[in-house]
Amino acid sequence: MRKKLYQDILTCLKSLTDENGAPLFKTTGLWSGNSETGTPSVAMPAVLMECGESVWKTLGGGSQEALLTLKLHILTAPTEDTSEDTSTEQILNAFELSGRVYTALLSMRIDRNAPHNMRRTASIATFSAEGFMDNTDTYQLLTVE
């Protein structure tokens, strides 16, 4: 179930397009621990999924309910122009990307018979020394296996 769920989320993210019909993200994939230091080695803008903790609860009949946590890292590159207006625009554009992802995930169908109960629980924006922005949104999803 988790494998399919994560695949479905990545497929949903890959399907997002800009106003010209081009993919919204140049890179869509899994977050790796080495992405946290230095210059990211992916084409940007990028969205990378970090699989987090799963909290399990045993139900009757041998099934289990899981509260899954995942983080989506939306990476944007700095612009050549380092003016304050450009930096502000970069931040606002990254927030817009985050909103587009949120809207897409809310409308994603995971199971035809049940709502997926996905919710965004936290967001944080950080900048690297090189000026790359990592706007990270944390999501939780309740599912049954």
Secondary structure, DSSP 8 states (H G I E B T S, - for coil): -HHHHHHHHHHHHHT-B-TTSSBS-SEEEE--GGGGSSS--S-SSEEEEEEEEEEEEE-GGG-EEEEEEEEEEEEE---S--SHHHHHHHHHHHHHHHHHHHHHHHH--SBTTB----EEEEEEEEE-TT--EEEEEEEEEEEE-
